[in-house]
Amino acid sequence: MESRTLRDQIAAMRQSFFDEGILDSQFTQLEQLEDRDNPNFVEEVLTLYFRDSTNLLATVEKTMETEPTDVAKVDRILHQLKGSSASIGANKVRNEVIKTRELWQQGNQEGAKAAFMELRQEHDTFKAKLEPYFQQLRQAGPVQAAMRPQGQQGGH
């Protein structure tokens, strides 16, 4: 009975990420790559994403503080962040990156800096929401495979 409740909590938490637009279908595709031989694949990929994206954000921040700001460097780093965010399904983070890049490309540095702060906040929120999700999946143990993508198109 306890595992059923935990399963329901995990399923509800996962669904909320899609309902809130935090994640998109790319995340579901990532989940499909997980199997018995690599049961923590998604968590490992997201751990790497958070490590790398945190470093990219710090580099952007440092670069923005220099005068004159190397706009091309900021754009390259943001492009990289957009790609990695899209590849894991981090929908809101990716959208904030796009907005920030557009402002940089338009030469609106003040607007871009404000958008960057929103991007950083969205990234922090994304991390704060996904960490408890993976903690619950670990807590659920081997049952986790049975909990995954129940609500996707095509079903199992």
N, C-alpha and C positions, 0 to 999 in steps of 0.2 A: 504494500500500500504506500509506503514511504517513497519508493522509487517512482511510483505513478505520479505522486504529487510533485516530486522533483522534475520528472519528465514534463509534466504540464507547465511548471514554472519556466523551464528552459525553452519549451516550445513557444510560450507566450512572450518571453523575453526576445527570442529570435524574431518572432513575427513583428514585434514592436519596432525593431530596427528597420524593417521594410516599410511598415506603416508610416514611420516618421521620416522616411526618405534618407535615412543614415546609410543604408546599404542598398545596392541594386542587384540585379540578377547575376552579375559577375561573381558575387560572393557565393551564390548557389552553385555556380560552375566550379568554383574552387572546392567547395564541400564535396562535390562528386569525385574529386581526385583522391579523397581520403579512403583508405581501405584497411583491412586487418594488418597488413604489413607496415602501414604508416598511419596509425589511428589518430595522431595529433598533428597531421599535416597542416590543417588550417591554422591552428594555434601557432605552429612554428613559423609559417609564412607571415602571419600578422605580427609576431614578435620581431622578426627581421624588418618588416615594414615600419613598425614603430621606432626601432632603433635608427634605421636609415632616415626616415622622415623627420625625426627629431633633430638629427644632425643637419639635414638640409635646411630646416627652418632656422636653426641657429646660424648657419652660414649666410642665409639671406639676411637675417637681422644684422649681423656684423657688416655685411656688404652695404646695407642701406645706411649704416651709420657713418660710412666714409664719404668724404667730399672730394671730388665729385663722385657720385654713386656710379658704379659700373653697371649700367642698366642692362647691357648684354649678358653679363654674368648672372645677374638676378633673374633675367628671363630664362637662361639656360637651366638654372637650378629649379625654377618654378615649373618649367616644362618637364623636367625629370620627376618632380613631385606629382605633377598631374598624371603622368604615365603610370607611376607606381600606385597611386591612389585608385586610378581607373582599373588597374589589373586585379585589385583585391575587392573591388566593389564599394570603395569608400566614396559614395555618391556626394554627400554634402561637402566633404573635404575637397574633392575634385572640383565641384562647382565654385567653391571659394578661391581655389587656385586659378581657375579660368577668369574669374572676376578681377583678381589681383593682377594677373598678367595683362589683361586688356587695358587696365588703367596705366600700367607701366608703359605699354606699347603706345598709348596715347600721349605719353609725356606728363601725365597727371601724377606726379610723385607724392603729393600730399594725400590724394585720394587712394593711391596705391598703398601707402603706408597705413592708412586707416583700414583698408581692405585686408592688408596683411595681418593686422591685429585680429580681425574677425576670422581669418583663416587659422591663425594660431589657436584661437578660442574653439573653433570647430574641431580642430585636430585634438585638442585636450579633451573635449567632450566625447569625441569618438573613442579615444583611448579609455576614458573613464567608464564608458558604457560597455565596451567589449571585455575589459578585464574581468568584471564579475561574471559575465556570461561564460568565459572560459574556465573560471574557477568552478562554476556549477557543473560544467561538463566534466571536469576532472573528478569532481565529487561523485558524479553519477557513475563513473567508471565505465566498465565494458558495455553498459546499457546504452551509452551515448550513440552508438551507431543506429540503434533502433529509433532514436529520437530525431534524427536529422531529417532533412528536408521532407517533411510530411506534407507541407502545404504547397509544394512546387507543382508547376504544370506537368502533366504527364504522370505524376505520382509514381508510387512503387507498388 
